[in-house]
Amino acid sequence: MSADATGAAAGAARVNPNAPTEETVLAVEHYTDRLFRFRITRPRSFRFRSGEFVMIGLPKEDGRPLLRAYSIASPAWDDELEFYSIKVPDGPLTSRLCHIKPGDKVLLGKKPTGTLVLDALLPGKRLYMFSTGTGFAPFASLVRDPETYERYDEVIVTHTCREAAELTYSRNLVADLINDPLVGEMVEGKLRLYTSCTREPHDHQGRITDLIESGKLFEDLGVKPLNPATDRGMICGSMEMIQDTKALMIKAGLTEGSNASPAEFVIEKAFAG
Ligand SMILES: Cc1cc2nc3c(=O)[nH]c(=O)nc-3n(C[C@H](O)[C@H](O)[C@H](O)COP(=O)(O)OP(=O)(O)OC[C@H]3O[C@@H](n4cnc5c(N)ncnc54)[C@H](O)[C@@H]3O)c2cc1C
């Protein structure tokens, strides 16, 4: 082998095919001192299913990547990628990420994955998406995907936060969907957003688990209680919220599904810890 060829081979060996790509920030919108969303460029080769999450981040001072799991909030058909983020004041990533501006660079992992996907559920009539806090992010993707409405007659998204200002992203997104050229007509009469607050007065009050358990959620929506024959569920929130909501699904006779074994409900934590 020539010296040139040896050099080329050694150079090629150093390239990590799984290394994150560097993407450009296109837009940033802040909602509260704890919440914001941003959009970045999407590489042509980046494929995912609506509802999945991926590792994103920023380079550390030593140049190595600092990555965290993030649900992709945009639908699979979108040319750009959107994320909905918390700002943790002393959080290693978000204390820096919250300062990004259009034109800045963000790292994007290459392997999206997750269980909050339509394929992990058996067919049904009504799809519930239960979320708290940034747990709404995967549902921001799924409510913008036409396939959701092709598979279900009715889609009910619940979003619970402490204060009403924390519901701005979900409320604006769902309200604007009616004007969306792709899914606007599909969502009409099919998609409903049910919001509740736990720490200030709002249209609906309290934890989603209490609203399910008391039957108030179904009463307010004018639908029958959970039924495994017709209803499917997706759950995304804190560990506690997931465990409590999951217990209510099981009590109602629904079984947990996965990519390998689709069933009647699926779960994903919105953050670790
Ligand atoms: C599968 C998965 C999907 C995720 N998707 C998102 C997402 O779409 N948007 C998002 O903002 N975060 C998401 N996260 C959380 C994310 O990975 C980071 O934890 C978050 O960005 C904070 O990073 P950090 O380095 O600043 O602080 P970390 O050191 O990661 O977190 C510090 C502490 O902040 C709290 N915290 C972290 N994330 C949240 C959150 N989202 N809501 C409330 N409290 C939180 C926890 O108590 C945690 O211990 C997801 C996590 C998982 C496991």
The ligand as an SDF file (V2000), in Angstrom:
LIG
                    3D

 53 58  0  0  0  0  0  0  0  0999 V2000
  -37.1140   10.0500   26.1400 C   0  0  0  0  0  0  0  0  0  0  0  0
  -36.8860   11.4700   26.6160 C   0  0  0  0  0  0  0  0  0  0  0  0
  -37.4260   12.5350   25.8860 C   0  0  0  0  0  0  0  0  0  0  0  0
  -37.2260   13.8580   26.3050 C   0  0  0  0  0  0  0  0  0  0  0  0
  -37.7930   14.8800   25.5940 N   0  0  0  0  0  0  0  0  0  0  0  0
  -37.6660   16.1490   26.0370 C   0  0  0  0  0  0  0  0  0  0  0  0
  -38.3000   17.2350   25.3410 C   0  0  0  0  0  0  0  0  0  0  0  0
  -38.9310   17.0440   24.2900 O   0  0  0  0  0  0  0  0  0  0  0  0
  -38.1500   18.4830   25.8500 N   0  0  0  0  0  0  0  0  0  0  0  0
  -37.4410   18.7130   27.0040 C   0  0  0  0  0  0  0  0  0  0  0  0
  -37.3550   19.8800   27.4120 O   0  0  0  0  0  0  0  0  0  0  0  0
  -36.8350   17.7270   27.6640 N   0  0  0  0  0  0  0  0  0  0  0  0
  -36.9180   16.4560   27.2050 C   0  0  0  0  0  0  0  0  0  0  0  0
  -36.2740   15.4450   27.8810 N   0  0  0  0  0  0  0  0  0  0  0  0
  -35.3890   15.8020   28.9960 C   0  0  0  0  0  0  0  0  0  0  0  0
  -34.0010   16.1680   28.4320 C   0  0  0  0  0  0  0  0  0  0  0  0
  -33.3500   14.9810   28.0180 O   0  0  0  0  0  0  0  0  0  0  0  0
  -33.1190   16.9110   29.4670 C   0  0  0  0  0  0  0  0  0  0  0  0
  -33.2100   16.3140   30.7160 O   0  0  0  0  0  0  0  0  0  0  0  0
  -33.4910   18.3790   29.5820 C   0  0  0  0  0  0  0  0  0  0  0  0
  -33.2490   19.0120   28.3490 O   0  0  0  0  0  0  0  0  0  0  0  0
  -32.6400   19.1140   30.6360 C   0  0  0  0  0  0  0  0  0  0  0  0
  -31.2850   18.9590   30.3200 O   0  0  0  0  0  0  0  0  0  0  0  0
  -30.1810   19.6170   31.2260 P   0  0  0  0  0  0  0  0  0  0  0  0
  -28.8500   19.0550   30.8300 O   0  0  0  0  0  0  0  0  0  0  0  0
  -30.3190   21.1010   31.2140 O   0  0  0  0  0  0  0  0  0  0  0  0
  -30.5390   19.1270   32.7040 O   0  0  0  0  0  0  0  0  0  0  0  0
  -30.6080   17.5860   33.2550 P   0  0  0  0  0  0  0  0  0  0  0  0
  -29.3590   17.3830   34.0880 O   0  0  0  0  0  0  0  0  0  0  0  0
  -30.8570   16.6400   32.1290 O   0  0  0  0  0  0  0  0  0  0  0  0
  -31.8630   17.6870   34.1580 O   0  0  0  0  0  0  0  0  0  0  0  0
  -31.8360   18.3220   35.4330 C   0  0  0  0  0  0  0  0  0  0  0  0
  -33.1540   18.0810   36.1490 C   0  0  0  0  0  0  0  0  0  0  0  0
  -34.1610   18.8920   35.5430 O   0  0  0  0  0  0  0  0  0  0  0  0
  -35.4050   18.2330   35.5320 C   0  0  0  0  0  0  0  0  0  0  0  0
  -35.8890   18.1450   34.1190 N   0  0  0  0  0  0  0  0  0  0  0  0
  -35.1710   17.7490   33.0320 C   0  0  0  0  0  0  0  0  0  0  0  0
  -35.9340   17.8040   31.9230 N   0  0  0  0  0  0  0  0  0  0  0  0
  -37.1530   18.2350   32.3150 C   0  0  0  0  0  0  0  0  0  0  0  0
  -38.3580   18.4840   31.6080 C   0  0  0  0  0  0  0  0  0  0  0  0
  -38.4440   18.3040   30.2950 N   0  0  0  0  0  0  0  0  0  0  0  0
  -39.4240   18.9180   32.3200 N   0  0  0  0  0  0  0  0  0  0  0  0
  -39.3200   19.1050   33.6630 C   0  0  0  0  0  0  0  0  0  0  0  0
  -38.2000   18.8730   34.3770 N   0  0  0  0  0  0  0  0  0  0  0  0
  -37.1300   18.4510   33.7100 C   0  0  0  0  0  0  0  0  0  0  0  0
  -35.1740   16.8560   36.1370 C   0  0  0  0  0  0  0  0  0  0  0  0
  -35.5640   16.8860   37.4810 O   0  0  0  0  0  0  0  0  0  0  0  0
  -33.7010   16.6400   36.0340 C   0  0  0  0  0  0  0  0  0  0  0  0
  -33.2040   15.8170   37.0400 O   0  0  0  0  0  0  0  0  0  0  0  0
  -36.4690   14.1130   27.4780 C   0  0  0  0  0  0  0  0  0  0  0  0
  -35.9110   13.0380   28.2050 C   0  0  0  0  0  0  0  0  0  0  0  0
  -36.1380   11.7340   27.8070 C   0  0  0  0  0  0  0  0  0  0  0  0
  -35.5430   10.6160   28.6230 C   0  0  0  0  0  0  0  0  0  0  0  0
  1  2  1  0
  2  3  1  0
  2 52  2  0
  3  4  2  0
  4  5  1  0
  4 50  1  0
  5  6  2  0
  6  7  1  0
  6 13  1  0
  7  8  2  0
  7  9  1  0
  9 10  1  0
 10 11  2  0
 10 12  1  0
 12 13  2  0
 13 14  1  0
 14 15  1  0
 14 50  1  0
 15 16  1  0
 16 17  1  0
 16 18  1  0
 18 19  1  0
 18 20  1  0
 20 21  1  0
 20 22  1  0
 22 23  1  0
 23 24  1  0
 24 25  2  0
 24 26  1  0
 24 27  1  0
 27 28  1  0
 28 29  2  0
 28 30  1  0
 28 31  1  0
 31 32  1  0
 32 33  1  0
 33 34  1  0
 33 48  1  0
 34 35  1  0
 35 36  1  0
 35 46  1  0
 36 37  1  0
 36 45  1  0
 37 38  2  0
 38 39  1  0
 39 40  1  0
 39 45  2  0
 40 41  1  0
 40 42  2  0
 42 43  1  0
 43 44  2  0
 44 45  1  0
 46 47  1  0
 46 48  1  0
 48 49  1  0
 50 51  2  0
 51 52  1  0
 52 53  1  0
M  END
$$$$
